[in-house]
Amino acid sequence: MGPDLSGRLKELSGIVKESELDAAIISSPRDIEYYTGIKLTGDAAFLIVNPKSKPLILISCLSNYARNLKTASIKFFSDFKDIVKEIDCYKTMGFDEKNTSAEFFLRLKKLGIKMKPFRSSIKKPRMFKDDWEIMQIKKAIKATEKIFKDVKIVGKTEQDITTWIDRRVIGMGLRNSFDPIIASGINSSYIHYLPGKRKIKAGDFVIMDIGVRANGYCSDLTRTFCRRPSKRQEKVYGDVLSIQKQVIDNARGGVGFDALEDFSKKLYEKMDYQRMHSIGHGIGMSVHERPVTGDTIKNGMVFTVEPGVYIKNWGGCRIEDMIQIKNNKARLLSTFTRDLTLR
């Protein structure tokens, strides 16, 4: 069993046709991998999807490992002229307005091709995970939860823990899906924080935000630990946990993602906290992907729920889990304990 690449390409081809485009040109390495299965090593590549013919990947001649790909035709290029030969037959093309460079876009326009923003349509199929994709996500989650279970915190520096995590992930034969965030004490009041040399004490809030990538699919989980919490720390932690639980209970099919955001804002206001970031984000082959504000929650979607409270000159707390929408209800994919004092 593996990803249904032919089904993905067929769906995208249908979207291109329905949009009355001659073709779509895809430049994001993750999108190209999603639709064709090829794992790019960093060299430039473009996927051309034309409803009337087999998909075509234009790829740097340095990437000759791509020659055996079965899901799409392969043509190697050494300069822009080689690309022009393959696309100047099109009058209208959809493109990813975020991942396409301004230089490349202008070059295409000079050819007389009418370029239509198409990013949302390219990304849409990735919102809905099939059974194989859920299996890979669960593998990534399981590995992440194993790290949470085994990590030692008190007496270590933030950098010590980061180094240990990096080595552990490599030892599992995996890769980080993003750089680990380890923030302790007053540093836990910073949302995106680079681990430093601060040594962790038993009374510190310690935010651990980590994730790994398994077969191309990401996990993203956060836990906050404190071995000897004060009453204020226990209250803040309990409030964050309450927000998360209520948001998860309200995440169901038919609800707009923006409505879920609005609901979380009201919970923060009721508890007299400042909301400083989104309540969550879609996740799959990328750590951040659809659904986003403007999307409606539907079966097959996977996203995080990650409330956080950050108090200046004091500290912060964040709890993040991954959920799947199935039978129009939210189901937790991550199950690691939310015991504040575990570490």
C-alpha beads as a LAMMPS data file, in Angstrom:
LAMMPS data file: protein, C-alpha beads

343 atoms
342 bonds

1 atom types
1 bond types

-500.0 500.0 xlo xhi
-500.0 500.0 ylo yhi
-500.0 500.0 zlo zhi

Masses

1 110.0

Atoms # bond

1 1 1 0.000 0.000 0.000
2 1 1 1.212 3.476 -0.815
3 1 1 -0.058 6.907 -1.806
4 1 1 -2.661 7.053 -4.581
5 1 1 -0.552 9.185 -6.904
6 1 1 -2.576 8.496 -10.030
7 1 1 -5.757 9.455 -8.178
8 1 1 -4.175 12.691 -6.965
9 1 1 -3.026 13.640 -10.460
10 1 1 -6.415 12.790 -11.914
11 1 1 -8.129 15.013 -9.353
12 1 1 -5.785 17.930 -10.047
13 1 1 -6.193 17.489 -13.797
14 1 1 -9.953 17.714 -13.307
15 1 1 -9.565 20.916 -11.297
16 1 1 -7.422 22.425 -14.068
17 1 1 -10.072 21.518 -16.642
18 1 1 -12.940 22.886 -14.528
19 1 1 -10.992 26.133 -14.120
20 1 1 -10.858 26.449 -17.940
21 1 1 -7.062 26.553 -17.955
22 1 1 -4.805 24.987 -20.539
23 1 1 -2.448 23.785 -17.810
24 1 1 -1.102 24.439 -14.333
25 1 1 2.552 24.894 -13.451
26 1 1 3.511 23.750 -9.965
27 1 1 6.750 24.889 -8.337
28 1 1 6.510 23.882 -4.673
29 1 1 8.702 20.801 -3.965
30 1 1 6.127 19.485 -1.464
31 1 1 3.308 19.776 -3.998
32 1 1 5.386 18.075 -6.684
33 1 1 6.146 15.250 -4.252
34 1 1 2.481 14.990 -3.234
35 1 1 1.299 14.558 -6.816
36 1 1 4.130 12.480 -8.303
37 1 1 6.006 10.865 -5.407
38 1 1 9.383 12.322 -6.378
39 1 1 11.500 13.619 -3.469
40 1 1 13.412 16.617 -4.746
41 1 1 16.909 17.343 -3.485
42 1 1 16.881 21.109 -3.896
43 1 1 17.373 21.648 -7.622
44 1 1 14.718 23.589 -9.541
45 1 1 11.731 21.607 -10.831
46 1 1 8.298 22.349 -12.277
47 1 1 5.302 20.059 -12.676
48 1 1 3.076 20.785 -15.681
49 1 1 -0.435 19.339 -15.450
50 1 1 -2.375 19.379 -18.705
51 1 1 -5.784 17.633 -18.799
52 1 1 -5.070 16.368 -22.317
53 1 1 -1.734 14.629 -21.727
54 1 1 0.496 12.899 -19.181
55 1 1 1.904 15.191 -16.477
56 1 1 5.378 16.522 -17.201
57 1 1 8.170 17.372 -14.783
58 1 1 10.744 19.858 -15.985
59 1 1 13.757 19.393 -13.774
60 1 1 17.355 20.544 -13.598
61 1 1 19.750 18.323 -15.516
62 1 1 21.660 17.970 -12.235
63 1 1 18.770 15.854 -10.922
64 1 1 19.291 12.813 -13.126
65 1 1 17.998 10.584 -10.315
66 1 1 14.523 11.536 -11.588
67 1 1 14.895 9.622 -14.855
68 1 1 13.114 6.505 -13.529
69 1 1 9.961 8.273 -12.347
70 1 1 6.794 6.543 -13.602
71 1 1 4.032 8.959 -12.590
72 1 1 5.073 11.768 -14.949
73 1 1 7.186 12.310 -18.016
74 1 1 10.613 13.787 -17.308
75 1 1 12.485 16.394 -19.306
76 1 1 15.734 17.906 -18.104
77 1 1 16.588 21.567 -18.606
78 1 1 19.786 23.554 -18.349
79 1 1 18.363 27.043 -18.952
80 1 1 15.074 28.888 -19.398
81 1 1 14.984 28.249 -23.136
82 1 1 14.483 24.541 -22.458
83 1 1 11.445 25.361 -20.310
84 1 1 10.008 27.703 -22.938
85 1 1 9.970 24.860 -25.493
86 1 1 7.545 22.925 -23.293
87 1 1 5.163 25.670 -22.200
88 1 1 4.921 28.291 -24.946
89 1 1 2.071 26.282 -26.485
90 1 1 -0.243 27.294 -23.639
91 1 1 -2.391 30.440 -23.593
92 1 1 -3.536 30.237 -19.961
93 1 1 -1.765 28.647 -16.991
94 1 1 -2.548 28.385 -13.306
95 1 1 0.402 29.029 -11.004
96 1 1 1.310 29.062 -7.317
97 1 1 1.479 32.775 -6.572
98 1 1 3.417 32.195 -3.334
99 1 1 6.074 29.738 -4.513
100 1 1 6.717 31.196 -7.966
101 1 1 9.535 33.746 -8.112
102 1 1 8.764 37.186 -9.540
103 1 1 11.504 36.687 -12.133
104 1 1 10.030 33.410 -13.403
105 1 1 6.501 34.843 -13.407
106 1 1 7.574 37.851 -15.484
107 1 1 9.377 35.607 -17.944
108 1 1 6.229 33.570 -18.479
109 1 1 4.144 36.703 -18.982
110 1 1 6.586 37.894 -21.635
111 1 1 5.772 34.741 -23.578
112 1 1 2.193 35.981 -23.792
113 1 1 0.827 33.353 -21.397
114 1 1 -2.067 34.550 -19.243
115 1 1 -1.155 33.583 -15.666
116 1 1 -3.946 32.869 -13.170
117 1 1 -3.359 32.559 -9.402
118 1 1 -4.037 28.891 -8.663
119 1 1 -2.369 28.174 -5.314
120 1 1 -5.592 27.492 -3.438
121 1 1 -6.701 24.903 -6.001
122 1 1 -3.284 23.208 -6.009
123 1 1 -3.326 22.911 -2.226
124 1 1 -6.976 21.871 -1.846
125 1 1 -6.594 18.081 -2.387
126 1 1 -3.863 17.992 0.280
127 1 1 -6.424 19.017 2.931
128 1 1 -8.077 15.603 2.845
129 1 1 -5.977 12.735 4.170
130 1 1 -6.669 9.150 3.116
131 1 1 -5.977 6.068 5.239
132 1 1 -2.378 5.758 4.031
133 1 1 -1.640 9.359 4.883
134 1 1 -3.180 9.008 8.344
135 1 1 -0.966 5.971 8.884
136 1 1 2.172 8.017 8.139
137 1 1 1.012 10.862 10.377
138 1 1 0.418 8.389 13.208
139 1 1 3.961 7.048 12.767
140 1 1 5.338 10.572 13.109
141 1 1 3.187 11.198 16.179
142 1 1 4.233 7.933 17.801
143 1 1 7.910 8.813 17.384
144 1 1 7.337 12.278 18.833
145 1 1 5.489 10.904 21.833
146 1 1 8.348 8.473 22.445
147 1 1 10.693 11.472 22.656
148 1 1 8.407 13.161 25.189
149 1 1 8.348 9.969 27.240
150 1 1 12.120 9.544 27.385
151 1 1 13.456 13.102 27.602
152 1 1 15.107 14.336 30.807
153 1 1 14.598 18.012 31.592
154 1 1 15.531 19.283 35.059
155 1 1 19.222 20.088 35.381
156 1 1 19.703 20.194 31.599
157 1 1 20.098 23.318 29.497
158 1 1 17.670 24.120 26.705
159 1 1 20.451 23.438 24.195
160 1 1 21.268 20.106 25.894
161 1 1 17.700 18.970 25.327
162 1 1 17.671 20.176 21.721
163 1 1 20.885 18.285 20.968
164 1 1 19.473 15.142 22.603
165 1 1 16.279 15.411 20.531
166 1 1 18.206 15.888 17.285
167 1 1 20.326 12.820 17.954
168 1 1 17.309 10.769 18.983
169 1 1 15.402 11.648 15.827
170 1 1 18.389 10.701 13.662
171 1 1 18.698 7.462 15.624
172 1 1 15.092 6.661 14.734
173 1 1 15.948 7.081 11.055
174 1 1 13.734 10.156 10.837
175 1 1 14.121 13.914 10.464
176 1 1 12.795 16.873 12.419
177 1 1 9.802 18.501 10.747
178 1 1 11.056 21.804 12.239
179 1 1 13.726 22.939 14.678
180 1 1 12.713 21.956 18.233
181 1 1 11.520 24.756 20.513
182 1 1 12.674 24.308 24.109
183 1 1 11.829 27.349 26.247
184 1 1 12.157 27.413 30.036
185 1 1 11.399 29.821 32.854
186 1 1 10.974 33.384 31.628
187 1 1 11.943 32.216 28.131
188 1 1 8.670 30.291 27.939
189 1 1 6.936 33.644 27.449
190 1 1 8.426 33.725 23.929
191 1 1 6.375 31.901 21.294
192 1 1 9.068 31.060 18.734
193 1 1 12.263 30.805 20.723
194 1 1 15.796 29.607 19.971
195 1 1 17.009 27.314 22.798
196 1 1 19.820 28.826 24.859
197 1 1 22.180 27.901 27.665
198 1 1 19.704 28.411 30.505
199 1 1 19.720 25.483 32.943
200 1 1 16.252 24.236 33.822
201 1 1 15.059 24.228 37.438
202 1 1 12.305 22.152 39.014
203 1 1 9.988 25.170 39.357
204 1 1 10.269 26.273 35.723
205 1 1 7.582 26.119 33.110
206 1 1 9.232 24.273 30.184
207 1 1 7.600 24.422 26.751
208 1 1 8.651 21.607 24.399
209 1 1 7.385 22.013 20.836
210 1 1 8.718 19.225 18.621
211 1 1 7.850 17.238 15.510
212 1 1 9.299 14.663 13.155
213 1 1 8.728 13.674 9.545
214 1 1 7.820 10.069 8.653
215 1 1 7.562 9.086 4.967
216 1 1 7.068 12.740 4.114
217 1 1 4.388 13.471 6.737
218 1 1 4.822 15.706 9.777
219 1 1 3.922 15.711 13.420
220 1 1 3.763 18.848 15.567
221 1 1 3.111 18.437 19.290
222 1 1 3.698 20.692 22.277
223 1 1 3.749 19.944 25.973
224 1 1 4.467 22.196 28.926
225 1 1 6.096 20.618 31.972
226 1 1 6.878 21.810 35.491
227 1 1 8.062 19.417 38.198
228 1 1 7.152 21.736 41.096
229 1 1 4.474 24.148 39.875
230 1 1 3.221 27.110 41.873
231 1 1 -0.508 27.733 42.276
232 1 1 -0.344 30.370 39.539
233 1 1 1.392 27.957 37.165
234 1 1 -1.233 25.294 37.893
235 1 1 -4.025 27.783 37.163
236 1 1 -2.507 29.004 33.889
237 1 1 -1.885 25.432 32.789
238 1 1 -5.438 24.412 33.700
239 1 1 -6.871 27.359 31.780
240 1 1 -4.866 26.536 28.635
241 1 1 -5.942 22.906 28.879
242 1 1 -9.579 24.010 29.249
243 1 1 -9.352 26.204 26.139
244 1 1 -7.894 23.344 24.145
245 1 1 -10.566 20.892 25.254
246 1 1 -13.419 23.269 24.426
247 1 1 -11.993 24.087 21.000
248 1 1 -11.540 20.385 20.178
249 1 1 -15.123 19.708 21.298
250 1 1 -16.316 22.403 18.889
251 1 1 -14.184 21.293 15.931
252 1 1 -16.617 19.389 13.754
253 1 1 -17.718 19.021 10.159
254 1 1 -19.448 22.077 8.733
255 1 1 -17.835 24.584 11.095
256 1 1 -15.728 27.294 9.501
257 1 1 -12.091 27.377 10.579
258 1 1 -12.506 31.112 11.167
259 1 1 -15.497 30.378 13.448
260 1 1 -13.234 28.089 15.477
261 1 1 -10.728 30.936 15.737
262 1 1 -13.454 33.332 16.892
263 1 1 -14.643 30.811 19.479
264 1 1 -11.122 30.524 20.893
265 1 1 -10.820 34.321 21.103
266 1 1 -13.910 34.483 23.294
267 1 1 -12.465 31.822 25.605
268 1 1 -9.260 33.820 25.999
269 1 1 -11.218 36.991 26.715
270 1 1 -13.419 35.234 29.259
271 1 1 -10.320 34.055 31.134
272 1 1 -8.680 37.492 30.794
273 1 1 -5.737 36.376 28.652
274 1 1 -4.290 37.907 25.508
275 1 1 -4.484 35.637 22.463
276 1 1 -1.184 35.947 20.614
277 1 1 -1.418 33.363 17.810
278 1 1 -3.814 31.203 15.857
279 1 1 -5.581 28.349 17.614
280 1 1 -4.087 25.847 15.175
281 1 1 -3.125 24.974 11.629
282 1 1 -3.502 22.267 9.037
283 1 1 -0.653 19.766 8.885
284 1 1 0.457 16.985 6.556
285 1 1 3.392 17.031 4.172
286 1 1 4.053 20.565 5.421
287 1 1 3.966 21.650 9.055
288 1 1 1.615 24.480 8.090
289 1 1 -0.949 23.900 5.348
290 1 1 -4.697 24.054 4.749
291 1 1 -7.195 24.170 6.350
292 1 1 -6.783 27.834 7.204
293 1 1 -9.145 30.709 7.905
294 1 1 -11.740 30.742 5.147
295 1 1 -11.910 26.935 4.874
296 1 1 -14.787 24.856 6.205
297 1 1 -13.904 21.899 8.414
298 1 1 -14.695 18.594 6.699
299 1 1 -14.059 14.882 7.096
300 1 1 -10.501 13.863 6.277
301 1 1 -8.877 17.043 7.535
302 1 1 -6.018 16.956 10.026
303 1 1 -4.987 20.000 12.018
304 1 1 -3.482 21.060 15.329
305 1 1 -5.148 22.742 18.282
306 1 1 -2.544 24.730 20.196
307 1 1 -3.726 27.339 22.700
308 1 1 -1.003 29.235 24.511
309 1 1 -0.684 31.886 27.183
310 1 1 2.440 34.062 27.359
311 1 1 2.934 36.493 30.238
312 1 1 5.677 39.102 29.953
313 1 1 8.479 38.801 32.521
314 1 1 6.898 35.670 33.989
315 1 1 6.568 32.747 31.582
316 1 1 4.234 30.887 29.304
317 1 1 2.384 27.671 28.598
318 1 1 1.298 25.947 25.382
319 1 1 -0.393 22.604 24.725
320 1 1 -0.649 21.294 21.172
321 1 1 -2.269 18.160 19.819
322 1 1 -3.205 16.877 16.378
323 1 1 -6.772 15.945 15.504
324 1 1 -8.493 14.240 12.597
325 1 1 -12.039 15.030 11.507
326 1 1 -13.863 11.734 11.067
327 1 1 -17.626 11.221 10.947
328 1 1 -17.847 15.006 11.373
329 1 1 -16.210 14.876 14.814
330 1 1 -12.723 15.669 16.063
331 1 1 -10.660 12.639 17.038
332 1 1 -7.344 12.984 18.821
333 1 1 -4.454 11.476 16.879
334 1 1 -1.963 12.382 19.617
335 1 1 -2.586 10.814 23.006
336 1 1 0.487 11.611 25.111
337 1 1 -0.432 12.569 28.660
338 1 1 -1.053 16.204 29.539
339 1 1 0.306 15.735 33.066
340 1 1 2.022 19.027 33.940
341 1 1 4.343 17.468 36.535
342 1 1 5.381 14.403 34.503
343 1 1 8.936 15.670 34.089

Bonds

1 1 1 2
2 1 2 3
3 1 3 4
4 1 4 5
5 1 5 6
6 1 6 7
7 1 7 8
8 1 8 9
9 1 9 10
10 1 10 11
11 1 11 12
12 1 12 13
13 1 13 14
14 1 14 15
15 1 15 16
16 1 16 17
17 1 17 18
18 1 18 19
19 1 19 20
20 1 20 21
21 1 21 22
22 1 22 23
23 1 23 24
24 1 24 25
25 1 25 26
26 1 26 27
27 1 27 28
28 1 28 29
29 1 29 30
30 1 30 31
31 1 31 32
32 1 32 33
33 1 33 34
34 1 34 35
35 1 35 36
36 1 36 37
37 1 37 38
38 1 38 39
39 1 39 40
40 1 40 41
41 1 41 42
42 1 42 43
43 1 43 44
44 1 44 45
45 1 45 46
46 1 46 47
47 1 47 48
48 1 48 49
49 1 49 50
50 1 50 51
51 1 51 52
52 1 52 53
53 1 53 54
54 1 54 55
55 1 55 56
56 1 56 57
57 1 57 58
58 1 58 59
59 1 59 60
60 1 60 61
61 1 61 62
62 1 62 63
63 1 63 64
64 1 64 65
65 1 65 66
66 1 66 67
67 1 67 68
68 1 68 69
69 1 69 70
70 1 70 71
71 1 71 72
72 1 72 73
73 1 73 74
74 1 74 75
75 1 75 76
76 1 76 77
77 1 77 78
78 1 78 79
79 1 79 80
80 1 80 81
81 1 81 82
82 1 82 83
83 1 83 84
84 1 84 85
85 1 85 86
86 1 86 87
87 1 87 88
88 1 88 89
89 1 89 90
90 1 90 91
91 1 91 92
92 1 92 93
93 1 93 94
94 1 94 95
95 1 95 96
96 1 96 97
97 1 97 98
98 1 98 99
99 1 99 100
100 1 100 101
101 1 101 102
102 1 102 103
103 1 103 104
104 1 104 105
105 1 105 106
106 1 106 107
107 1 107 108
108 1 108 109
109 1 109 110
110 1 110 111
111 1 111 112
112 1 112 113
113 1 113 114
114 1 114 115
115 1 115 116
116 1 116 117
117 1 117 118
118 1 118 119
119 1 119 120
120 1 120 121
121 1 121 122
122 1 122 123
123 1 123 124
124 1 124 125
125 1 125 126
126 1 126 127
127 1 127 128
128 1 128 129
129 1 129 130
130 1 130 131
131 1 131 132
132 1 132 133
133 1 133 134
134 1 134 135
135 1 135 136
136 1 136 137
137 1 137 138
138 1 138 139
139 1 139 140
140 1 140 141
141 1 141 142
142 1 142 143
143 1 143 144
144 1 144 145
145 1 145 146
146 1 146 147
147 1 147 148
148 1 148 149
149 1 149 150
150 1 150 151
151 1 151 152
152 1 152 153
153 1 153 154
154 1 154 155
155 1 155 156
156 1 156 157
157 1 157 158
158 1 158 159
159 1 159 160
160 1 160 161
161 1 161 162
162 1 162 163
163 1 163 164
164 1 164 165
165 1 165 166
166 1 166 167
167 1 167 168
168 1 168 169
169 1 169 170
170 1 170 171
171 1 171 172
172 1 172 173
173 1 173 174
174 1 174 175
175 1 175 176
176 1 176 177
177 1 177 178
178 1 178 179
179 1 179 180
180 1 180 181
181 1 181 182
182 1 182 183
183 1 183 184
184 1 184 185
185 1 185 186
186 1 186 187
187 1 187 188
188 1 188 189
189 1 189 190
190 1 190 191
191 1 191 192
192 1 192 193
193 1 193 194
194 1 194 195
195 1 195 196
196 1 196 197
197 1 197 198
198 1 198 199
199 1 199 200
200 1 200 201
201 1 201 202
202 1 202 203
203 1 203 204
204 1 204 205
205 1 205 206
206 1 206 207
207 1 207 208
208 1 208 209
209 1 209 210
210 1 210 211
211 1 211 212
212 1 212 213
213 1 213 214
214 1 214 215
215 1 215 216
216 1 216 217
217 1 217 218
218 1 218 219
219 1 219 220
220 1 220 221
221 1 221 222
222 1 222 223
223 1 223 224
224 1 224 225
225 1 225 226
226 1 226 227
227 1 227 228
228 1 228 229
229 1 229 230
230 1 230 231
231 1 231 232
232 1 232 233
233 1 233 234
234 1 234 235
235 1 235 236
236 1 236 237
237 1 237 238
238 1 238 239
239 1 239 240
240 1 240 241
241 1 241 242
242 1 242 243
243 1 243 244
244 1 244 245
245 1 245 246
246 1 246 247
247 1 247 248
248 1 248 249
249 1 249 250
250 1 250 251
251 1 251 252
252 1 252 253
253 1 253 254
254 1 254 255
255 1 255 256
256 1 256 257
257 1 257 258
258 1 258 259
259 1 259 260
260 1 260 261
261 1 261 262
262 1 262 263
263 1 263 264
264 1 264 265
265 1 265 266
266 1 266 267
267 1 267 268
268 1 268 269
269 1 269 270
270 1 270 271
271 1 271 272
272 1 272 273
273 1 273 274
274 1 274 275
275 1 275 276
276 1 276 277
277 1 277 278
278 1 278 279
279 1 279 280
280 1 280 281
281 1 281 282
282 1 282 283
283 1 283 284
284 1 284 285
285 1 285 286
286 1 286 287
287 1 287 288
288 1 288 289
289 1 289 290
290 1 290 291
291 1 291 292
292 1 292 293
293 1 293 294
294 1 294 295
295 1 295 296
296 1 296 297
297 1 297 298
298 1 298 299
299 1 299 300
300 1 300 301
301 1 301 302
302 1 302 303
303 1 303 304
304 1 304 305
305 1 305 306
306 1 306 307
307 1 307 308
308 1 308 309
309 1 309 310
310 1 310 311
311 1 311 312
312 1 312 313
313 1 313 314
314 1 314 315
315 1 315 316
316 1 316 317
317 1 317 318
318 1 318 319
319 1 319 320
320 1 320 321
321 1 321 322
322 1 322 323
323 1 323 324
324 1 324 325
325 1 325 326
326 1 326 327
327 1 327 328
328 1 328 329
329 1 329 330
330 1 330 331
331 1 331 332
332 1 332 333
333 1 333 334
334 1 334 335
335 1 335 336
336 1 336 337
337 1 337 338
338 1 338 339
339 1 339 340
340 1 340 341
341 1 341 342
342 1 342 343
